[in-house]
Amino acid sequence: MFMIFLQNVINVEGILSSELFSIIACRLWYRVVAPRKGKPYQTNRYRLPGRKHTRRQYSPFILSLYLSLSVSVTTPITCTTRGADLTEEKQLVLCPPNCTLWRVSVFGSRVYAAVSSVCGAAVHQGVIRSSGGPVKVHKLQGIQNYLGSYSHGVQSQALSRWTASFTVAQSVHVPQEVSSQIATTVLPAPGPVLTTYPKVQLLDIFITKWFCFQTLQSYHDVFHRDTLKKTLKKPVKKMTTGGNRDCQMEIALLLDSSNNIGQRRFNLQKNFISKLAVMLRIGPNGPHVGVVQASDTPRTEFLLTNYTQPKDVVFAIKEVAYLGGNTNTGKAIMHTVESFFQTGVRRGHPRVIVVFIDGWPSDELEDAAVLARESGINVFLVPVAKPALEELGMVRDKDYMKKAVCKDNGYFTYAIPSWFGTTKHVKPLAQKLCSVDQLLCSKTCYNSVNLGFLIDGSSSVGEGNFRLILDFITSVARSFDISDIGSRVGAVQFTYDQRMEFNMYDYPVKDDALRALQGIPYMSGGTATGDAVAYATQNLFLARKAGPGRNFLIVVTDGQSYDDVRGPALAAQKEGITIYSVGVAWAPMDDLQTMASEPKDSHTFFTREFTGLQQFQQPLVRGICRDFTEAN
């Protein structure tokens, strides 16, 4: 608890943080532990009732504190995180408790295949117990003949070879003599005070003195006593720069510059969007903002990358000149989609057009809104001074607000009654725009991909295990937004023959698609995976060909294919289909990796048991989203 307290109170950025922890531990050691001629420490401040403690008796505790505070920051992972999922060659991770209750897959002994669970390997190696803890992971090249063994309650499997490996070790390496003494942080049991000390305890004191001497000697001028006191009293606040990282979006502000608004209200509109830009906290690592004007002919005032600091954007908005003319909002939206978002757009960031309309538009919005939606751009409508009842007869399309937004659920519209007194609307509008999870119209991996499942229905699978496969692929499909304008799902089952269970267009409603996956009947037969991949390429994705990173084929098989898989897999990948191989039981690694897209290691999954398939659901979904983001 004391270490957690120190780490929460002291928030120092950079290389000096670990040294600061070390100094605090050392000062405690000199204050509490350092012996004064072996005499008991009598000060009431450190004395427990009825007890006399020598300072040496606290030495193991303070040494443990010193070593613990000097540990690097850990990265939390899950029980199913594999070695292949880690990005750094050497990384310190934190495993959660009770990983032994999961059906984690572990391959190898001492050196583990990258497809293994990191936490499962750590328990198998004895680095951590079932309660979890920090683990040092070192990624290595692949080897041949990973040996299986049973250790610490975990059974690891044998594996012929794999492309990458890793080892696990304890997060802090302490000499054996010292670790035996620092394993506990409780006070000594009641009893007579020792006048002589064992060799191990003297070693504790010597090592602690040496650590503290080196630390305090090097950093005495940097962190003196008064500085430490001030630091403990008041945490150092982290400065935030570069913009709002929780609102990383590409925003086009589409201003109404028509005769309807007039010069005076146009200036009020500019004042409002200036405040909005500041409230959004734009910056290089936050939202980017550009401005387009709607009039007879739309005009781009500045692009997303022209200004990335609030003060520069405010100055640029101030210089925007009033145009006049008709309110051709639909034409301006098309211009923004086709021209504005073609330059300086960051990949994987939601794109939004915030449309300001004073009164009502002069042209149709529906076609422009459809173009924006199909391009993955959210239209966010801000009507100001909506037409009164007596003015509705002059409105060309009374349902223009419903047609302009991608979903008529109230989220994509923010009405303002007047241009006067708009300051109170700045913060609510900024909060709506920065609710990235609500921007479902944006083309993300969850609503923009085509998922094809190629399911092994051979005799070796069996009826019961086939149901486990269906549960697995259903859980993967459930993670995506399946709809007529979103993601699509199709399935093919194969033995020697192939059977189209349903194609991408059969079930545009998510619940219907999930029920269809669960209801696939088991075929039984041989295993011809290569022919099945070719069949899926020609039939499952034929009508749903899209851009890069949009079509995904998930192959689930449990055995050796009787035909060649290399040729059909390469042909599928040339057609823009990304293949994930999921092997079970006796599926050979050569076939799985031959079919998988590059990099092979992150597109291949393997487990000995069908019950272990569910552990791949989250890594598989994350992999699909990663591929989509990198390609788009």
N, C-alpha and C positions, 0 to 999 in steps of 0.2 A: 504493500500500500504506500509506503514511503517513497519508493521509486516512482510509482505512478504519479504521486503528488509532485515530485520534483519535475517530472517530464511535462506535467500540465502547467505548472507555474512558470517554468523557464522556457520561453519560446524564442530561441535565438536562431536566426537563419545562418546558413553557411558552415564553414569548416570549424568555427570556434565553438559550436554547440557542444560537441563531445568533450572538448577540453574544459568547458565550463562545468559540465557534469563531473569530470574527473577532479577538478579543484574542490568542488563542494564535498565530494566523498573524502578527499584527502584532508580537508580542514576538519571534517568530523572525526577523522582518524586521529589527527594530532590533538584534537580537543578532548576526545573521549577515551581513546585507546592507548596512545603513546605512554609507555610505562615511566613512572617516576621512581626509580630505584626499587621497583617491585612492590611499592606500598599500595594498600587498598585505597581506592578513590573515595573520599569521604564527603564530597560536596553534595548537599541535599538535592541539588538540581538533577543529578544523574543517579541518585540512590533510590532503590526500592525499599519499602518498609521491611525491616528485619533482615536485610541482606547487606553484604559487603562484596563489592565486585572490583576486581583488578581490571585495569584498562586492557590488559592482554586478553582477557576473556571475550572482549568484543571484537578482537582482530579479525576472526573469520567472517563476521557479519559485515564489517566495513570493506574488507577485500571483495566480498561478494557484491556489495553495493557498487564498488568502483568498477568491477568488471562488467556488471549488468548495465550500468549507465553508459559504458563505452561501446555498447553494441550498436551496429548500424540499424537504421530504420527498416522495418520489415514490410513486405508487401502481402496483405491478406489474400489467401486463395481458398478455393473450395476443395472438398474431398475428391472431387472428380477432375480437378485440374491436372493435366498431363505435362510431362516434361516438354513436349512439343509446343505447348501453349505459352511457355515462358519465352520472353524476348531477349533477355540478357544472357551472356555466356556464364557469368557468375552472379547469382541473385540470392538474396536472403528473403525467405517467404515465411508466412505464419499460417500453420495448419490449424483448422478448427478441431474441436473435440469430437470424439465418437466416430471417427472415420472408419473404424473397424466394423461398425454396424452397416456400412454401405457395402455393396458388392463391387468393390473397386478392383480394377485389373492391374496386376503387377507382373512384369516379365523380367526375369533375371535375378541374380544375387550379387550384391555389392555393386556391380555395374548393371544398370537397368535400361531397358529399351525406352525410347522417348515416348512411346505410346502408353507407358505405365502411368498410373496415378502417383504424383509426387508424394502426397501424404501417406498413401499406402506403402510406397517404397521406404519412407522414413520410419514407419512403424515396423516394417519387416526388418530393416537394418538395425533397429533398436535405438535410433537417434531420438525419437520421441515415443511417448506412450499414448494410450487411447485418449488421454486428456488434451492432446495436441501440443503445439508449441512452435518456436522458431526453428527453421531448417535452412542450412546452407546447401544450395543446389549448384552443381558444376556441370555444364553441358559438354558432352564429348562427341566424337565421331562414332558412327555405328560399328558394331563388331559382329562376329558370327558366334553362334552357339551360346545364347543366353541360358544359364542354368536355372532350373526351377528348384525351390527348396521351401521348407516350412520353418518359419522363424517368428517368434513373438506373436503368435496367434494369426499370422498371415501366411497364406499359401501362395507363393509366386509360381508362375508358369514358365516352362521352357519355351524358347523361341529360336528358330534356326538362324535368323539374322534380321537386322533392322538398320535403317539409314542413319539413325542418330541415337545417342545414349546420354545418360546422366548419372552422376553419383550424388549421394546425400551425406551430410555430415552435421555434427552439432554446431549450433550457431556461435558458441564461444568455446575455444579450445583452452582448457586449463590443465596444468600438470596434474598427474594422478595423485601426488601427495597432497596438493592443495585442494583438489576437488573433493576429497574425502572429508575435508573439514568444513568447506563452505556449503555443503549440501543443506544445511539448516540455518535458519535465521532467528531461532528462538534463543532466549537467554539460557545459561547453564542451569542444570537442575540444582536444587538446594543441597548444600553439603559444605564441607570444609574447603576453604580457599587454598589452592595449590601454592606451594612456595617454590616448587620446581616445575618446569614446563617440558612437555614431550618435545621430541625433535621436530615433529610435524608442525606444532604450534609455533615454535621458534622460526621455522621456515615461513609460516604465514606472516609473521611480524617482519622478517627480513624483506620478503617480496613486497609487502605493502609499503614499507619505508622507502624502498627503492623506487616504486611507482610514484609515490607522492613527492619524493625529492625531485625527480625528473620533471614532473608536471608543474609543481609550484615554482621551481627554479626558472622554467622556460616562460611561464605566463604570469609571473608576479607583477610585472610592470603593466600588463594589459588588464588583468582582473584583480584589483586590490580589494581590500575588505569593504570599503564603502561602496564600490561598484556592485559587489555581490549583494550587499544589503538592499540597494536600490532595485536591483534586478529581481530579487525575490519578492519585494513589496509590490512591484508593478510590472506585469508582463510586457514584453516588447511586442508592439502591434506590427503585424505584417502589412507592408505597403502594397496596395493593389494598383497595378499599372497595366496599360495595354488594353483596357476595355473590359466589359462584362463577359467573362468566360461562360456564364450560364445562359447567354443569349447570343450565341454565335450564329448570326443570320445574315442574309443578303436582302436588304430592304430598299425597294424603289418607292419613293414618296411621289405620288401622282397628284399634282396640284390642279385645282380648278382655276383657269385663267380666262374664263369666258366673260361675256358682257353681263351675265347674271350676277356675278359676284361684285364687280366694280372695283375700282382702285382701292377704296378705303378698306373694304372687307378682305381684299386680296392681301393687303399689308397685315391685317389681323391674322390671316391664314399663315403667312410667313412667320409671324411672331410665335404662333402656336407650334408649328413644326420645328422651330428652333429650340423651344423648350422641350419638345418631345425627343429631339436628337440628344440633348444633354441628359435627359432622364434615362434614355436607353443605354447611356455610357458606352458610346461607340469607341472603337479603338482597333488597333491591329489584331488583337486577339479577342475582340468582341464583335458586336454587330457592325456591318458596313452599310453605309447609306448613300443613295444617289437621288437626284431630283429630275422629274420629267413634268412638263406642263401640258395640259389638255386645252386645246383651243380648236380653231379651224384645222390647223395642222399641228400634230404633236411635236414637241421640241425637247431634246435632252439637254438639261442645264449642266449637270456634271455626273460622272460615273461613280461606281462603288469605290474604286481605288484612288480617285483624285484627292480625297481628303479623308484622313483616318483619325483626326483629333477633333473633339467637340468644338473648340474655338474656331478651327478652320472651317468646319461645316457651317457653323452659325454665321461666319463672315460671308461664305459663299451663298447661303440662303438670302442674306440681306441684299446681295447684289442682283438677285433674280428680278427681271423686269416684267411688268404686267403686259399681257399680249392682247386680251380682248377677243371677240369672235364668238363662235358657237361652242357649246359644251359637247364636243365629240369625244366622249369618254371611251366608248368602245374602240374607236380608232386609236386612241392613245394607249389603251391596254394592249392592243395588237402590236403597236410600235414597241412597247416596253418588252413584250415577250420575244419578238423577232430581232430586236436590235439592242436594247439596253442590256439584257442579260447575256449577251454574247461576248462581253469583254470583262475581264477581271473578276470572274465569279469563282469562288472557292468551291472545290469539290466536296460533296457530302454535306453542305450546309443548306438548310431550308431557305427557299426563295419566296419573298412576299412582295406583293404590290399593295400598298396602302392607298386606296383611291378616295380622294376628297371630292365631294359633289355638293355644290351650293344649289339647292333647288332640285333639278332633275336633268338627266342627260338629253342631248339633242338627237342621239343616234341609238342603234340597237347595241345591247351589251352581251346578248346570249352567245353569239358566235365567238366573240373575243374571250368570253369566260371559258368556253369549251376548249379553245386553243391553249389558254393558260393552264387549265386543269390537265390536259394531255401532255403539256410540257413540264408538269411537276411544279407549277407555280401557284401559290396561294393568293387569291384575291381577297383582300380585307377592305370592306366598304365602310367609309365614314361619311354618312349623309348629314349635312348641316342645313337647318331650316327646311325640313321636308315640305313638299307642296301641301297647301291647305286644301280642304274639301272642294272649295270653289275653283281651285286651280287644277284639279285632277284631270279635267277635260282637255287640258293642254299637254298633258304628259303622254308621250308617244307610246310607252310601254309601262303600264301601271305595276307590273311584277318585276321591274328591272332589278330590284334589290335581291329577290330570290334567285333570279337567273345569273346574277353577277358572281355570287359566292359559290364555292364548290359544295357546301352543305348548308342547308337552310335550318340550322339548329340554334341560331342566335349568337353563336360564338364569333362568327366572321363578320359581324356587323356591330358598329358602335355609333349610335345616333347622338348628335349634339344639337340642342335646340337652336342655338344662335352663336355667331362668332364673337359675341360680347360675353365676357366672363368665362372664357374657356380654360383658364388655368387649372381649375379643379378637375378637368377631364384629362390632364396630361398623364398623371400617374396611373389611373386605371387603364388607359389605353396602352401605355408602355408595358404594364403587367400582362395584359392580354397578348400583346405581340411577342413577349418573351416566354410565354407558356408553350415551349417548343413541342411538348408531348401532345398538345391539342391540335397541332397543325397536321391533320391527317391527310390533307389533300396533297401535301408535298410528296414527291416521289422518293420514298425511302425504301429500304430493303424489305420492310414489312408489307408494303402495299404495291410493290412494283415488280415482283419476281414471278417466274413460272416454275413451279416445283413438279418434277416428274419423279415418281417412285417406281423403281424397277425391283420387283419382289420375287425372290427365289421361292418357288412352290414345289421343289423337288421332294422325292420320297424321304430323303435323309432329314428333312426339316420336321415333319410330323405335324399333326393337327394342333396339338397343344402349343408347340413352339411357334407355329405359324400365327397363332393368336397373339403371342408376345411380340412378333414382328409388327403386326397391325397396330398394337397398342403403341409401339415406339414411333412408327411413322405418323400416327394420328397426333401424338404429342408434339411432333415437329411441326406438322401442318397447323396445329392450333395456335402456334406462336405468330402466325401471319394473318394479315387483314385480307381475307379472301372475299372478293366481291366482283361484280361485273366490270368495275373500273379499277379494281385493285389486283392483288395477287391471284393466281389461278393454280389449280392442282389437278394432276392427272395421274393415273396408275396403270402399270402393265405387270402382269404376272407371267412368269416363264418357267418352263421345264425344258424338254426338247423343243416344244412349241411355245408360241407367245399368244397371250390373250389380252386384248385391250379391255381393261376393267371399266374405265371411263376416261374421256379425253378432257382437255383443258376447258371446253365450253359446256360440258354437261351439267356442272354444278356451280353456278355463279354465287350461290348463297353459302356462307361458311358452314352453318349447321348441317346443311344437306351434304356438303363435301365431306365433312367429318364422319357422318353416318355412312356414307358410301365407302369410305376407307375401312370402317369397322365391319362392314357387311360383305367384304370380298370373300368368296368361297375358295377353299383350298383345292388345288389341282392334283398334285402328286405326279411324279415322273422323274425324268433325268435332269441333267443340268447342262444347258448350252447358253452360257452367259454372253459370249461374243455375238451370237445371232440376236439375242435379246437387246443388246445395246444398239445394234444396227436397226432393229425394228423400232425401238423407241425414238431414235434419231429421225427416222423417216415418217413416223406416224404420230408420235406424241407431241412433238414440237413443231410440226409442219406449219400449222396455222397460227402459231404464237411466236414466230421468230421476232426477236427484238434486238435492241442494242447490246453492247458488251456487258457482261455481268448481270444479265437478266434471266437466262435459262439455266436451270440447275437439275441435274439428274442424280438421284441418290440411289445407289445400287446396294441392296442388302442380300447377301448370299452366305451359305454355310459350307460350301465345298468346292472341289476342283471342277473347273469347267472342262467339258469334253471338246471344246473348240477353241480357236485362237481369240483372244480378247484385245490384243494390241491394235490390230488394224481397225476394228470398229470403234475403239475408244479414241484413236487419233482422228478418225473421220468425224466423230461427234464433236470433239474439241475444235476442229477446223470450222464447224458450223456454229461456233460460239456457245457451245454447251459446256458448262463447268461440271465435272464429275466428282462426286464424293463416294468413296468405297467404304462400305461398312461390312466387315467380315465377322463371322461367328464360327465357333467350333473348329472345323477342319479347313476353313477357307485358306488357301495358300497365300502367303505374303506377296509372292511374285505376281499373282493375278491381281491382287488388290492394288498394289502400287503401280502396276502397268496401266490399269484403267484410270487411276486417280489423276486429277489435274495437278499442275505445278503450283506451289511446291508440294511434292508427294507426301511429305511428312505431316503437313497440316490438313491434307485432304483424305487421309486414310485413318480408319478406326478399326479396332479389333478387340474382341472379347471371347473368352472360351465358352461362356455360358450365355444362353439367350436372355436370362434374367439380368444380365449386365448391359443390355442395350440402352436402358433408360439413362444411364450415366452419360451417354453421348448426345442427349437431346440439346442441352444448352451449348456445349462446344460446337455442335453442328450448326445451330442457328447463328451463333456468333461468327462462325466461319463464313456462312452465306452472306451475312451483313458486311463483313470485312471485304469480301470479294466484290460485292455490289458497290461499296463506297469507293474502293480503289479504282474501279472501272468507270465510275460516273462522277 
